[in-house]
Amino acid sequence: MGFLSKVLAISLLLILSGCTANRAEPVPDPITKEEEISLETQNQEIPESYHNRVILPGIITAAEPVDAPYAEPETEAKTDEEPEAIVEAEVELPNVEEERIPWFGTVLHSYINTNNTSVRSFPSPNAGIVFELNRGDPIMVLGISKEIDTIEGHEGHWLNIRVGEIWWGQDGWVFYTFVEGGDFEAVDFSITEVVPAQERRLMYLIASYFIDEVENNVEIVPRKLPNQDFFTFVYDVTRGSHYKNVPGAYVWHPETNEIEHIAYIYAEIESGWVAFTDDFKYILRDFGTSPDPRGLGAWHIETGERVFSGSYYVDINLQGYTINIVYMYTNWNIERLDQEIIEFAEQYRINNSVPEDMLAYSRQTGLGLVLTIVCEFDLESGARTILDGRYIYTQ
């Protein structure tokens, strides 16, 4: 082989060996500029192998790090203007003012000042929740509690409020801090005069109280059961009281002219009345307005639990814890009667026809005739005993 041939052969071998060495080294995966920045941000050393990786964008290879072009992310243009504040819609709040309502009493028109305010059945944080009100809800304050509580560091009274119509609204109690303008004291009243019974008018009492040094008078009709030595009466705005007075059921002792507040359960209608058991454990409330038989309810005073709801005729005949109640046996009422009452009534009608004189009077006056079943009911045990049947006139 000539000299020139040998030189060409050696050169060819060197070229081939160099290409083989380059193919044996793996090509690293591409690295983006974001990855590089992330590593630097975390104070991590960029691996040596990254130096030979392709950096995007661009098709650049290098043995040393290369600063690739990098675009800052687009951001909103900055201005000197302040961001627009979110303004909540303002609630139009009622005026706080008192009003003397004809044939009623003096109430305070106000509103609730806190959202999710619980309205309770009695002036106590332990009483059941009747409903809830929110800030700006209009209310009428009808009365104030005699008790003073401390709630969340505030000491004061509970307020008896009404929502809706003045005569038929929904009532309850809230602590004074939840009522705008509700921080005031209770005003006591006293019996200043006893007016004897006259023809076609019952005995009544004059109750007096002072507001801003001005005397106010309210007429009260008391009621007395035959076997008790005290009178009972109801005092509230339906009888002319003031929202700073304590509403409820009272006892009047004529010998000493003292009055006692017994319960916040009371008849809200002027013709209604209340009565107590001798030990003041239970209160009985007449619902008023309707002719006999009339509605009657009974409650345990301490717990507020209702122990009876039904009707009575003329006299409840309270003896200890027992009272007389009645059930009307009529076509429209029969679905409300239990089987024991129904069976007794049907048997009574078979054995006792309507007296002729009652039939004649009914035809003459247009009054109806109804069979009632008289029972004895025990307030303490809830036991009921059927006593007798009786035909009565109804309107």
TORDOTI-362551 format. One line per field, with one value per residue: x, y negated, z of N, C-alpha, C in turn. Coordinates in steps of 0.05 Angstrom, whole numbers. Each point is the difference from the previous one (the first is absolute). Layout:
! residues N
n.xx: [X|...] $
n.yy: [Y|...] $
n.zz: [Z|...] $
ca.xx: [X|...] $
ca.yy: [Y|...] $
ca.zz: [Z|...] $
c.xx: [X|...] $
c.yy: [Y|...] $
c.zz: [Z|...] $
This chain:
! residues 395
n.xx: [18|-6|17|-10|1|24|7|-11|13|23|-3|-7|20|15|-10|2|24|3|-12|13|20|-7|-5|20|4|-18|-21|6|-22|-18|10|-22|-3|-26|9|16|-20|-17|20|5|-26|1|19|-9|22|3|-10|23|-16|-12|26|-4|-21|-19|4|-25|-10|2|17|7|24|9|25|-7|-10|-24|1|-22|-11|-10|-25|-2|-14|-21|0|-21|-6|21|-19|-4|-20|-15|1|-21|-9|-5|-21|-5|-21|-6|-5|-23|9|-18|-18|14|-26|-11|-21|-19|-8|-20|-14|23|26|22|8|23|-1|12|25|4|21|-7|15|-18|-18|4|-25|-2|-9|21|1|12|27|-13|-16|-20|12|-15|17|11|15|1|23|-14|-5|-23|-2|-18|10|-10|23|6|22|-9|9|24|9|22|2|22|0|-24|-7|-23|-22|-19|-5|-26|4|-10|-4|-6|-25|-9|-22|11|21|25|-2|18|23|13|26|2|24|-18|-10|-2|13|10|18|-20|-9|-7|-25|1|-22|-20|-15|-12|-17|-20|-11|-19|-10|-11|-24|1|14|21|9|14|25|11|15|20|12|25|-3|26|-4|-10|-22|1|-25|-3|-23|-3|-9|-1|10|-21|15|-22|18|5|20|9|6|-8|20|-6|26|-8|12|-12|10|18|16|23|16|1|-25|-2|-3|-24|1|-18|8|-24|13|-26|8|20|-16|12|18|-2|23|-17|-10|15|-13|-14|-25|2|-23|-12|-16|26|5|12|9|5|15|-8|17|-15|-6|-27|-1|-25|-2|-19|-8|-23|-16|4|-25|-14|16|19|20|15|21|18|17|23|-3|13|-11|-24|1|-11|-18|-14|-16|-22|-22|-14|-18|-3|7|25|-13|19|10|18|6|-25|-8|-22|0|-5|-14|-1|-23|13|-14|2|-5|-15|13|-5|-21|8|6|14|5|6|10|11|6|7|12|11|3|7|14|8|-25|-1|1|-27|4|22|-14|-20|18|12|-25|-6|24|-1|3|25|-1|17|8|5|25|-8|25|13|16|21|7|2|-20|-18|-9|-17|-21|-15|-13|-8|-24|-1|-26|12|-6|1|17] $
n.yy: [24|-18|-20|-8|26|3|-25|7|24|-13|-19|19|14|-22|-5|25|0|-24|8|23|-15|-17|22|8|-27|6|-6|-19|3|-13|-23|-7|-25|7|24|-14|-17|21|12|-21|-2|27|-16|13|14|-13|24|12|22|-20|-2|26|-9|5|-25|1|-19|9|4|-2|9|6|-1|-25|-10|-1|-27|16|-10|-19|6|-24|13|-1|-25|-5|-19|-10|-7|-25|11|-7|26|5|-13|24|-13|8|11|-25|10|-5|-14|13|-18|-10|7|-11|16|-18|26|-12|3|-10|0|-6|1|13|-16|23|9|24|-1|26|11|18|-19|16|5|-3|24|-2|-19|17|1|13|-20|13|5|-22|-20|-8|-21|-18|-11|-20|24|-11|-11|10|-17|22|11|2|15|14|22|0|3|16|-11|15|-1|4|-18|14|-10|17|-1|-5|13|-14|19|-18|9|-23|9|8|-15|6|12|-13|10|-24|5|-19|13|17|-18|-14|-14|24|-18|11|-12|21|-5|0|15|-13|14|-20|17|6|5|-2|24|-5|-10|25|-3|15|9|-23|2|-20|6|-10|-15|-7|-15|-7|11|13|-3|27|3|24|6|15|21|3|24|12|22|15|18|-24|-10|4|-22|6|-10|-9|-6|-14|-4|24|-5|-11|20|-4|-4|-19|9|16|13|11|23|-14|-2|-6|-8|2|19|4|4|22|-4|23|-2|17|-9|7|21|-11|-8|1|10|-24|15|5|22|-1|25|3|22|11|18|-11|25|-3|-8|-9|1|-19|10|-3|-21|26|6|7|22|-6|-10|20|-12|18|-13|14|-16|17|21|-11|25|4|1|-20|9|-15|9|-20|5|-27|23|-6|-10|-18|24|-13|23|4|2|-14|19|-9|20|-14|14|-8|-3|-26|10|18|-11|-20|15|9|25|-4|-25|9|21|-16|-18|19|12|-23|-4|25|-4|-22|-3|-18|-14|4|-8|15|20|-5|-3|22|10|-8|7|22|5|9|26|3|25|-5|10|1|-9|15|-21|17|-25|13|18|-18|12|14|-11|16|-23|-13|1|-21|-6|-16|-25|-4|-20] $
n.zz: [0|-17|2|-21|-8|12|-9|-22|3|9|-18|-17|12|0|-24|-7|12|-11|-21|4|8|-19|-14|14|-1|20|-15|17|17|-14|7|13|-8|0|-10|-16|-5|-3|-13|-14|-3|-3|-11|-21|2|-23|-4|1|3|16|4|-5|15|-16|-1|6|-17|-25|-18|26|-7|25|4|-2|24|-12|1|2|-22|18|-3|13|19|-17|9|16|-16|13|17|2|-14|22|9|-15|21|13|-8|26|-9|5|24|-11|20|14|5|21|4|21|4|5|1|-13|22|4|-3|14|-26|-3|-21|-7|2|-11|17|2|-19|-8|7|21|-7|26|9|15|19|-15|4|19|-5|-10|-24|-1|-5|-23|7|-19|-4|12|10|-8|23|18|18|12|10|25|3|21|-12|11|-25|0|-24|-4|26|-11|18|0|-11|0|-26|6|-23|-19|-19|-18|-2|8|-12|-23|9|-6|24|16|9|1|3|18|1|-7|17|-23|18|4|5|14|21|15|-5|26|5|10|17|-13|-12|16|-24|19|0|-24|-4|-10|22|-6|23|2|-8|13|-21|14|-19|4|-22|4|24|-20|15|-3|-8|10|-13|22|-13|27|5|13|5|2|-5|-11|15|-24|-12|-24|-14|-23|-4|-21|-24|-2|23|-16|3|11|-22|19|-2|22|-24|2|14|14|25|8|23|1|18|-16|-20|5|-20|-13|-13|-12|-24|-21|9|-20|6|-27|8|-2|-15|-6|13|23|7|26|1|23|-10|-19|-1|-3|-25|2|-25|3|-24|14|-4|1|-8|21|-1|17|-15|7|12|5|16|0|22|15|-13|2|10|-24|20|-9|-19|5|12|10|19|0|12|5|22|3|3|15|-12|7|-25|-5|-19|-25|-12|-23|2|-22|-23|4|24|-12|-22|17|2|23|-3|23|-9|-23|11|19|-19|-16|21|5|-26|0|22|-13|-5|-19|23|2|25|-1|-11|17|20|-9|-4|25|8|-12|26|-3|-4|19|-5|26|0|26|3|17|0|4|8|23|-2|-9|23|-15|12|-14|2|-22|-10|-18|-4|-18|4|-26|-6] $
ca.xx: [-18|17|-2|-25|-22|1|-10|-29|-12|2|-19|-27|-4|-4|-27|-20|1|-12|-30|-10|1|-22|-25|-3|-9|-29|-7|-19|-26|1|-7|-11|10|-15|12|25|-6|-10|22|15|-17|2|28|11|20|-9|18|19|-11|-18|16|1|-27|-11|-16|-21|-2|24|13|27|14|25|13|-3|-27|-5|-22|-20|-19|-22|-20|-16|-29|-15|-15|-18|13|-4|-10|0|-28|-6|-21|-27|-9|-26|-18|-24|-25|-8|-27|-15|-7|-24|4|-5|-18|-22|-27|-23|-19|-27|-11|23|18|22|20|24|8|29|9|21|25|20|-10|-4|-8|-19|-23|-6|-27|0|23|22|17|-6|-27|0|1|-25|8|23|-2|25|5|-18|-28|-16|-14|-13|5|-25|5|27|0|7|26|23|21|26|6|24|10|-20|-20|-24|-26|-10|-22|-21|-3|-20|6|-24|-23|-1|-18|2|27|14|14|22|18|28|16|-2|22|-7|-21|9|-14|-13|12|-15|-7|-29|-16|-21|-26|-13|-29|-6|-28|-17|-27|-18|-17|-25|-18|10|29|15|20|25|22|15|29|13|29|10|19|8|-15|-29|-14|-17|-19|-10|-21|5|-21|11|-17|6|-14|-14|16|26|-3|13|-11|20|-6|20|9|15|-7|-28|-16|8|26|22|21|19|-12|4|-25|-4|-22|5|-18|-6|-9|-16|4|25|2|26|-2|22|2|3|8|-2|-22|-24|-20|6|-25|-11|-20|12|9|19|-4|23|-4|5|28|11|16|-12|-16|-21|-6|-24|6|-17|-15|-21|-19|6|25|23|26|15|27|13|29|17|11|29|13|-14|-12|-29|-9|-28|-11|-26|-22|-15|-27|-8|17|21|-2|27|3|28|11|-20|-19|-21|2|-22|3|-25|-5|-13|10|25|21|3|26|19|-6|11|-20|-14|-20|-20|-17|-16|-20|-21|-17|-15|-22|-20|-13|-9|-9|0|-25|-19|1|24|-7|-18|15|18|-15|-9|23|18|25|5|2|24|6|28|8|15|21|18|28|20|22|25|5|-11|-22|-27|-23|-26|-20|-28|-7|-18|-8|2|-7|22|-7] $
ca.yy: [-24|-24|-18|-16|18|4|-24|0|21|-8|-21|12|14|-20|-12|20|4|-24|1|21|-10|-19|14|15|-18|-6|-28|-7|-12|-29|-15|-27|-22|-1|20|-11|-21|13|11|-22|-12|17|1|26|-1|13|23|-3|12|-19|-19|10|5|-20|-20|-10|3|-1|25|-7|20|-12|14|-18|-11|-21|-17|-1|-22|6|-22|-3|5|-24|-9|-23|-26|-13|-28|-13|-1|19|19|-8|13|12|-14|15|-16|-8|7|-24|7|-15|-20|10|-19|12|-7|7|11|0|26|18|-12|-14|18|-12|10|1|21|17|-11|21|22|26|-4|19|-10|23|1|-12|-17|17|11|28|4|9|-21|-1|-6|-16|-25|-11|-28|-16|10|-17|14|-17|8|-1|1|5|21|-9|11|-12|20|-9|16|-10|-24|-22|5|-15|13|11|-15|14|-13|11|-4|1|-17|-7|17|29|6|21|-10|15|-16|-3|-16|-29|-9|6|-19|-28|-16|18|-2|-16|15|7|-19|14|-12|7|-3|-24|-3|23|-10|22|9|-15|14|5|-4|14|-15|-2|-14|-21|2|-25|0|-27|-3|-28|-14|-2|24|14|19|23|15|29|16|24|23|15|25|2|12|-14|-26|-20|-6|0|-17|-2|-27|-2|-23|1|-12|-27|-3|-13|19|1|16|29|13|27|7|-10|5|-23|7|-24|-8|-16|-15|8|15|18|10|29|14|-15|12|-16|-3|-24|-13|-12|17|24|-1|21|10|15|19|-13|-1|-15|18|0|-23|6|-24|0|-13|-23|-7|18|9|27|5|-18|12|0|12|2|2|2|-27|0|10|-10|22|0|26|4|-18|10|-18|2|-12|-16|1|21|15|6|13|10|1|9|-20|12|-7|11|6|-3|22|-10|11|-14|3|28|10|-7|15|27|21|2|-21|6|23|-10|-19|15|14|-21|-9|21|2|-27|-17|-29|-8|-15|-29|-10|-1|-22|-25|-1|-9|-27|-19|6|11|28|19|18|19|-2|20|-13|17|-11|3|-5|-14|12|26|2|20|-11|17|-10|-4|0|-14|-22|-16|-29|-18|-13|-20] $
ca.zz: [0|-1|23|-2|8|30|13|-4|17|28|4|0|25|21|-3|8|29|13|-2|19|27|3|2|26|21|-3|-3|22|-7|-1|24|-6|16|26|18|9|19|24|15|12|21|23|8|-7|-21|-25|-5|-22|-25|-13|-16|-27|-10|-18|14|-17|-29|-15|-4|7|16|9|22|24|1|-19|7|-22|2|18|0|24|-3|-3|23|-5|2|26|0|27|10|21|-8|7|25|-1|20|5|-1|27|8|10|28|10|21|27|12|14|-10|16|-19|12|9|4|20|-12|-9|-11|-27|-2|-19|9|-10|-5|-16|12|28|8|15|18|10|26|4|11|-21|-2|-12|-27|-21|-15|-27|-1|-15|-9|3|-15|2|18|22|20|28|15|28|10|21|27|5|-12|-7|-10|-24|-14|14|1|21|-6|-1|-25|-10|-13|-26|-19|-28|-16|8|28|15|-6|-8|13|24|12|18|-7|19|-7|-17|-28|-8|0|19|19|27|19|25|4|16|16|4|25|1|15|6|-5|-6|6|-21|-3|-17|-27|-1|21|15|-14|14|-15|3|-6|-3|-8|-21|-2|21|-7|9|-19|13|-16|13|1|11|13|1|25|2|26|22|3|14|-16|-27|-22|-23|-22|-5|-25|-17|-9|21|4|14|-13|-6|22|21|-2|-6|9|18|26|22|17|26|8|27|2|-25|-13|-25|-6|-28|2|-24|-26|-15|8|-21|-15|-7|24|13|11|28|9|27|9|21|25|5|-23|-17|-27|-8|-19|-16|-17|-25|-4|-24|-10|21|12|14|-7|0|25|0|26|-2|24|0|1|-25|-24|-15|-2|9|-10|-20|-6|5|25|-2|23|24|-1|25|9|26|0|-27|-19|-12|-17|-28|-16|-29|-14|-18|-23|-25|-9|20|8|-7|21|24|2|-1|26|1|-21|9|22|-11|-15|19|15|-17|0|26|9|-22|6|14|-17|5|-14|-28|-4|3|-23|-24|5|0|-22|11|-5|23|-3|22|9|19|21|11|19|-10|21|-12|9|-12|-27|-1|-6|9|-10|22|-8|-25|5|-23|6|-22|-13|-20] $
c.xx: [18|-5|-26|-23|-1|-12|-31|-14|-1|-21|-28|-6|-4|-28|-21|0|-12|-30|-11|0|-23|-26|-4|-10|-29|-5|-21|-26|2|-7|-11|12|-14|11|26|-5|-10|22|16|-16|2|29|12|20|-10|19|17|-12|-19|15|1|-28|-8|-18|-20|-9|27|13|30|12|26|12|-2|-28|-2|-24|-19|-18|-24|-19|-14|-29|-15|-16|-17|15|-7|-10|1|-27|-3|-21|-27|-9|-27|-18|-25|-25|-9|-29|-14|-12|-25|7|-6|-17|-23|-26|-21|-22|-28|-10|23|17|22|22|24|5|30|8|23|27|22|-13|-2|-6|-22|-22|-10|-28|-3|25|23|17|-5|-27|2|-1|-26|5|25|-5|28|1|-19|-29|-15|-14|-15|7|-25|4|28|-1|6|28|22|21|25|7|22|9|-20|-21|-25|-24|-4|-24|-20|-7|-22|9|-25|-22|-1|-18|6|28|12|17|23|16|28|14|2|21|-6|-21|11|-17|-13|12|-16|-9|-30|-13|-23|-26|-11|-30|-7|-30|-15|-28|-20|-18|-26|-18|12|30|14|18|25|20|12|30|13|30|8|21|7|-17|-29|-14|-18|-17|-10|-21|5|-24|12|-20|8|-16|-12|17|27|-5|15|-14|23|-8|23|6|17|-10|-28|-19|10|27|21|22|22|-12|6|-27|-2|-24|8|-20|-3|-11|-16|5|24|3|26|-6|25|-1|6|12|-2|-20|-26|-19|4|-26|-13|-20|11|9|21|-7|24|-9|9|30|15|19|-10|-16|-20|-8|-25|6|-19|-15|-23|-21|7|-9|22|26|15|27|11|30|12|16|31|13|-13|-13|-31|-11|-29|-7|-27|-22|-12|-27|-7|20|20|0|27|0|27|12|-20|-19|-21|4|-23|10|-27|-3|-18|12|26|23|7|28|21|-3|13|-23|-16|-22|-22|-19|-18|-22|-22|-19|-17|-24|-22|-16|-13|-7|1|-26|-17|2|25|-5|-17|14|19|-15|-9|22|19|27|2|1|23|3|29|5|18|20|15|29|19|24|27|6|-9|-22|-27|-21|-26|-20|-28|-3|-19|-7|2|-8|26|-10|9] $
c.yy: [-25|-18|-15|17|4|-24|-1|20|-7|-22|10|14|-20|-13|19|4|-24|1|20|-11|-20|14|14|-18|-7|-30|-7|-12|-30|-12|-27|-21|-1|20|-11|-21|12|11|-22|-13|16|4|28|-3|14|23|-5|10|-19|-19|9|5|-23|-19|-12|-28|-3|27|-5|22|-13|16|-16|-11|-24|-15|-1|-24|8|-24|0|6|-26|-6|-23|-26|-12|-29|-11|0|22|20|-9|16|12|-11|17|-19|-6|8|-25|7|-17|-20|14|-22|15|-10|9|8|0|29|20|-12|-15|19|-16|12|-2|21|16|-10|21|23|25|-2|20|-13|24|-2|-12|-17|16|11|30|6|8|-23|2|-6|-18|-26|-10|-30|-16|9|-18|16|-21|12|-3|-1|7|21|-13|10|-16|22|-14|18|-14|-27|-23|8|-16|18|14|-17|18|-14|13|-8|2|-18|-4|18|30|7|24|-11|17|-19|0|-17|-28|-9|4|-19|-28|-17|16|-1|-19|17|5|-21|16|-15|10|-4|-24|-4|26|-10|23|7|-16|16|1|-6|13|-19|-3|-16|-22|5|-26|4|-28|3|-29|-18|-5|26|11|20|21|14|30|14|26|23|16|27|4|10|-13|-27|-22|-4|3|-20|1|-29|0|-23|1|-13|-28|-4|-14|21|2|15|30|13|27|4|-7|11|-25|9|-24|-9|-19|-19|5|15|16|8|30|13|-19|12|-14|-1|-26|-14|-9|17|26|-3|21|8|17|22|-13|-3|-15|17|0|-26|9|-25|5|-16|-21|0|18|6|27|22|-17|15|-3|13|1|5|4|-26|0|8|-12|22|-2|28|5|-21|11|-21|6|-12|-13|-1|22|18|10|11|12|-2|9|-22|16|-11|13|6|-3|22|-11|12|-13|5|30|12|-7|16|28|20|2|-21|6|21|-9|-18|15|15|-20|-9|21|0|-27|-17|-29|-7|-18|-30|-13|-2|-24|-27|-4|-10|-29|-21|4|10|29|17|19|17|-4|23|-13|19|-14|5|-7|-13|13|25|2|19|-14|20|-11|-1|3|-13|-22|-14|-29|-16|-12|-20|8] $
c.zz: [0|24|0|8|30|14|-1|18|29|6|2|26|23|-1|11|31|15|-2|19|28|5|2|26|22|-3|-2|22|-10|-1|27|-8|18|26|20|12|21|27|18|14|23|25|11|-5|-23|-25|-6|-25|-26|-14|-19|-29|-11|-18|16|-19|11|-13|-3|4|16|8|22|26|1|-19|9|-24|4|17|1|27|-5|-1|25|-7|5|27|-3|28|13|21|-10|10|24|-4|22|3|0|29|5|11|27|8|21|27|14|14|-11|20|-19|12|5|4|22|-15|-7|-10|-27|-2|-21|13|-12|-6|-16|17|30|7|17|16|12|28|4|14|-23|-4|-12|-29|-20|-16|-30|1|-16|-8|3|-18|0|20|21|16|27|16|30|7|22|27|8|-15|-5|-8|-23|-15|12|3|20|-7|-2|-28|-9|-15|-26|-16|-28|-16|10|30|16|-3|-8|15|22|8|17|-11|21|-10|-20|-30|-11|1|19|23|28|17|23|1|18|14|0|26|-2|18|7|-6|-4|3|-24|0|-19|-28|-3|23|15|-18|16|-17|6|-9|-3|-10|-22|-3|19|-7|8|-22|15|-20|17|-3|12|12|0|25|-1|28|23|4|12|-15|-27|-20|-22|-20|-5|-25|-16|-10|21|7|14|-18|-5|21|24|-5|-6|12|18|29|21|17|26|12|29|3|-24|-14|-26|-4|-29|2|-25|-24|-19|8|-24|-14|-9|26|15|12|29|5|28|7|19|26|5|-22|-17|-29|-4|-20|-15|-17|-25|-8|-27|-7|22|11|-19|-11|1|26|-4|28|-4|27|0|-1|-26|-25|-16|0|7|-9|-21|-8|6|28|-4|26|22|-3|25|9|29|2|-28|-21|-9|-16|-29|-15|-28|-13|-21|-23|-25|-8|19|5|-7|20|26|0|4|26|2|-20|10|23|-10|-14|19|17|-16|-1|26|10|-24|9|14|-17|5|-14|-30|-7|1|-24|-25|3|-4|-24|9|-8|25|-6|24|7|20|20|12|22|-10|22|-13|6|-15|-29|-3|-5|8|-11|23|-9|-28|7|-26|7|-25|-11|-20|-27] $
